[in-house]
Amino acid sequence: MHAIETVGLTKHYGHRPGLVAPLLGRLRVSASPPIHALESLDIAVREGEIFGFLGPNGAGKSTAIRLLLGLLHPTAGRARVLGLDTRRDSVAIRRRLGYLPSGIALYDTLTGEELLDYLGKLSGRPAARRAELCERLELAARTLKRLVRDYSRGMRQKVGIVQALQHDPELAILDEPTEGLDPLMQRAFYGILDTLKAEGRTIFFSSHVLSEVERVCDRVAIVREGRLVALEETAGLLARRRRNILVRFTGPAPRLETVPGMTNVEYGDGYVTARVEGSVRPFLAAIADVAVVDLTIEPARLEEAFLEFYDRSGSR
């Protein structure tokens, strides 16, 4: 069973002409065209993986999450979460998962502890992981006694993470989870994800921060303007990335134009620059007999993959 499965999942916002057009005509107002927030999304998230859902702001990520939670009904298509239908079984689904929304809003008149208690009761399950999570995120007991309205943005985000994971859910849906966290707390959060994965939990990780998706995710779905443009293993995606190369040498220049995967080869005085796609082994073989003074190969980055798929699906 997949933790999440969607088939043709679609969401359009806007009027239905048969209902609204007559009223607009009487008012002499033109109807705005419908917004296609999500279009025919097909994904399957495996149990026990960290699945990255990647795209720029406005790409449809949050709409997709609200559909998975049953907070919105799809215009077309269907989705199943933990084997349950999101239309019929949304309440049962929300009992079994943890959710961290982007830009989480908290009850300012409660203390941190009261807030976690209240949200824990809504889940109907004991807060078995709360102490561990608070320790790893450095949320001290005295801090949780303070009113939420006195919390910094980073502290609010920590509380948001704890409330999503404190009841040890089978599936966690996290929307921009590191917003407001400093680098130290980001590292602590990644450690929490590693622990959850080792214990067989499933994480649906929505973000536009490419470096953290690269750091934690097993597979990545890339969406643009509501449409899926790529769904691949993170490692495989990075393996095909184009990397920039700089070789400084003495003596005869290496000839790289015919080396498999090499493009944009340019020669200078004692150096050559190029780009390589895929394995660097043919390139290394080509310079084996060259008197190399210095060699720089930039590491593959998910950002390049994202931009490539973003451009490939149409102009920005």
C-alpha positions in Angstrom: 0.0 0.0 0.0 1.2 3.5 -0.8 1.1 6.1 1.9 -0.3 8.6 -0.6 -1.6 8.0 -4.1 -3.2 10.5 -6.5 -4.8 9.8 -9.9 -5.6 12.8 -12.1 -6.0 15.0 -9.1 -7.2 18.4 -10.3 -8.4 21.6 -8.6 -9.8 24.7 -10.4 -10.9 27.8 -8.6 -13.6 30.0 -10.1 -17.3 30.2 -11.0 -19.4 27.6 -12.6 -20.9 29.4 -15.6 -24.4 27.8 -15.3 -24.8 29.1 -11.8 -23.0 32.4 -11.9 -23.2 33.8 -15.4 -26.9 34.9 -15.2 -26.2 36.9 -12.0 -23.1 38.5 -13.5 -25.0 39.4 -16.6 -27.7 41.3 -14.5 -24.9 43.1 -12.6 -23.0 43.8 -15.9 -19.8 42.3 -14.4 -17.4 40.2 -16.3 -16.4 36.9 -14.7 -12.7 36.2 -14.2 -11.4 33.0 -15.8 -11.1 30.0 -13.5 -7.7 29.4 -11.9 -6.1 26.0 -12.6 -4.3 25.5 -9.3 -3.6 21.8 -9.8 -3.9 19.8 -13.0 -4.0 16.0 -13.3 -1.5 15.2 -10.5 -0.4 11.6 -10.5 2.0 10.6 -7.7 2.5 7.6 -5.5 4.4 8.0 -2.2 5.9 4.8 -0.8 5.6 3.9 2.8 8.7 4.8 4.8 10.2 7.3 2.4 10.8 11.0 2.6 9.1 12.4 -0.5 10.0 15.9 -1.7 7.3 18.0 -3.2 9.1 20.8 -4.9 8.1 24.0 -6.8 8.2 27.8 -6.6 5.6 29.7 -4.6 2.3 29.5 -6.4 3.1 26.2 -8.1 0.1 24.4 -6.5 1.9 22.7 -3.6 -0.3 23.9 -0.8 -3.5 23.2 -2.9 -2.3 19.6 -3.3 -1.8 19.3 0.4 -5.2 20.7 1.3 -6.7 18.1 -1.1 -4.8 15.3 0.5 -6.1 16.4 3.9 -9.7 16.6 2.7 -9.8 20.3 3.4 -10.7 20.9 -0.3 -12.6 18.7 -2.7 -11.0 18.1 -6.1 -12.6 19.3 -9.3 -11.6 16.0 -10.8 -9.5 13.0 -10.0 -9.0 11.2 -6.7 -6.6 10.7 -3.9 -6.0 8.1 -1.2 -4.0 8.6 2.0 -3.0 5.7 4.2 -5.4 3.6 2.1 -8.4 5.9 2.7 -10.3 8.0 0.3 -9.8 11.8 0.9 -13.4 12.6 0.1 -15.1 10.0 2.3 -12.6 9.4 5.1 -10.9 12.8 5.6 -11.6 12.8 9.4 -10.1 9.3 9.8 -7.1 10.4 7.7 -6.4 13.5 9.9 -6.5 11.3 13.0 -3.6 9.2 11.7 -1.3 11.8 10.3 0.6 14.9 11.4 0.4 18.2 9.6 2.5 21.3 9.7 1.0 24.1 7.5 3.1 26.8 5.9 3.0 30.0 8.0 1.4 28.2 10.9 -1.0 30.3 13.0 -1.1 29.5 16.8 -3.4 30.5 19.6 -1.5 33.5 21.1 -3.4 33.5 24.5 -2.3 29.9 25.4 1.1 28.9 26.7 3.2 26.6 24.5 2.4 23.7 26.8 -1.3 24.4 26.8 -1.3 24.7 23.0 0.5 21.3 22.6 -1.9 19.7 25.1 -4.9 21.1 23.2 -3.7 20.0 19.8 -2.6 16.7 21.2 -6.1 16.0 22.4 -7.5 16.8 19.0 -5.4 14.0 17.5 -6.8 11.5 20.1 -3.4 9.9 20.6 -0.9 10.3 23.4 2.0 12.8 22.8 4.6 10.0 23.0 7.3 11.9 21.2 6.9 15.4 22.8 9.7 15.2 25.3 12.2 13.9 22.7 11.2 16.5 20.2 11.3 19.4 22.6 14.8 18.3 23.8 16.1 18.1 20.2 14.6 21.4 19.2 15.8 23.1 22.5 12.3 23.9 23.7 12.8 24.1 27.4 10.0 23.5 30.0 10.2 27.1 31.1 9.8 28.3 27.5 6.6 26.2 27.1 5.2 28.0 30.2 5.3 31.3 28.4 2.4 32.7 26.3 2.7 31.9 22.6 2.3 35.6 21.8 5.7 36.2 23.3 7.4 33.7 21.0 9.8 34.6 18.2 9.1 33.2 14.7 11.6 30.5 15.2 10.1 29.4 18.5 6.6 29.3 16.9 8.0 27.1 14.1 9.5 24.7 16.7 6.1 24.4 18.4 4.5 23.8 15.0 7.0 20.9 14.3 6.3 19.4 17.8 2.5 19.5 17.4 2.8 17.8 14.0 5.0 14.9 15.3 4.3 14.6 19.0 1.7 11.8 18.6 4.1 9.7 16.4 2.0 9.7 13.3 2.3 7.1 10.5 2.5 9.9 8.0 3.7 13.5 8.4 2.8 16.2 5.8 5.1 19.1 6.3 4.7 22.4 4.3 7.8 24.6 4.4 8.9 23.1 7.8 12.1 25.0 8.3 10.7 28.5 7.9 12.2 30.7 10.6 14.6 28.1 11.9 18.3 29.1 12.3 20.9 26.8 10.8 21.5 24.9 14.1 17.8 24.1 14.5 17.5 23.2 10.8 20.2 20.6 11.4 18.4 19.3 14.5 15.2 19.1 12.4 16.9 17.1 9.7 18.1 14.7 12.4 14.5 14.2 13.5 13.5 13.3 10.0 16.4 10.8 9.8 15.1 9.2 13.0 11.5 9.0 11.7 12.6 7.5 8.5 14.7 4.8 10.3 11.6 3.9 12.2 9.5 3.4 9.1 7.5 6.7 9.2 6.6 8.4 5.9 7.3 12.1 5.4 5.7 14.2 2.6 8.0 17.2 2.5 6.8 20.3 0.6 9.4 23.0 0.1 10.9 25.6 -2.3 14.2 25.4 -0.5 16.2 23.2 -2.9 19.2 22.5 -0.6 17.1 20.9 2.1 15.1 18.8 -0.3 18.4 17.5 -1.7 19.6 16.8 1.9 16.7 14.8 3.2 14.5 13.4 0.3 14.6 10.0 -1.3 12.5 11.1 -4.3 11.4 14.4 -5.6 8.3 15.6 -7.5 8.7 18.9 -9.3 5.5 20.9 -10.0 5.2 24.0 -12.1 1.9 26.0 -12.5 -0.1 23.2 -11.1 1.4 20.5 -13.3 3.9 17.7 -12.5 7.0 18.1 -14.7 9.3 15.5 -13.0 9.1 12.7 -10.6 12.5 11.0 -9.9 14.9 9.5 -7.4 16.9 12.4 -5.9 20.2 10.5 -6.5 19.3 9.8 -10.1 18.3 13.4 -10.7 21.6 14.6 -9.4 23.6 12.0 -11.3 22.5 13.5 -14.6 23.2 17.1 -13.7 25.5 19.2 -15.7 28.6 20.3 -13.7 31.0 23.1 -14.4 34.7 22.1 -14.8 37.9 24.1 -14.7 41.2 22.5 -15.5 44.5 24.5 -15.2 47.5 22.8 -16.9 50.9 23.1 -18.4 52.0 21.9 -21.8 49.6 20.9 -24.6 45.9 21.5 -24.0 43.6 18.5 -23.5 41.1 18.0 -26.3 37.7 17.7 -24.7 35.3 18.5 -27.6 34.7 14.8 -28.4 34.5 13.5 -24.8 31.0 12.0 -24.1 28.9 14.4 -22.0 31.2 17.4 -22.5 29.7 20.7 -23.7 30.6 24.4 -23.7 34.3 23.7 -24.0 36.3 27.0 -24.0 40.1 27.3 -24.0 42.1 30.1 -22.3 45.8 30.7 -21.5 46.7 27.6 -19.6 43.2 26.6 -18.7 40.0 25.1 -20.1 36.4 25.3 -18.9 33.6 23.0 -19.8 30.3 21.5 -18.6 29.9 17.7 -18.1 26.6 15.8 -18.0 26.4 12.5 -16.2 29.5 10.5 -15.2 32.8 12.4 -15.1 34.8 9.2 -15.8 35.2 9.9 -19.6 36.5 13.4 -18.8 39.0 12.1 -16.2 40.2 9.5 -18.7 40.7 12.3 -21.3 43.0 14.3 -18.9 44.9 11.3 -17.6 48.1 12.3 -19.5 47.7 16.0 -19.1 50.0 18.0 -16.7 47.2 19.2 -14.5 48.0 22.0 -12.1 44.5 22.4 -10.7 41.2 20.8 -11.2 37.8 22.0 -10.0 34.5 20.1 -10.5 31.5 21.7 -9.1 29.2 19.3 -7.2 25.8 18.5 -8.7 23.0 20.6 -7.3 19.3 20.0 -7.3 18.8 23.6 -8.1 20.1 23.1 -11.6 17.7 20.2 -12.1 14.8 22.2 -10.9 15.6 25.1 -13.2 16.2 22.7 -16.1 12.8 21.1 -15.6 11.2 24.5 -15.0 12.5 25.8 -18.3 11.8 22.6 -20.2 8.1 22.8 -19.4 7.7 26.3 -20.8 9.1 29.8 -20.5 8.9 31.4 -17.0 
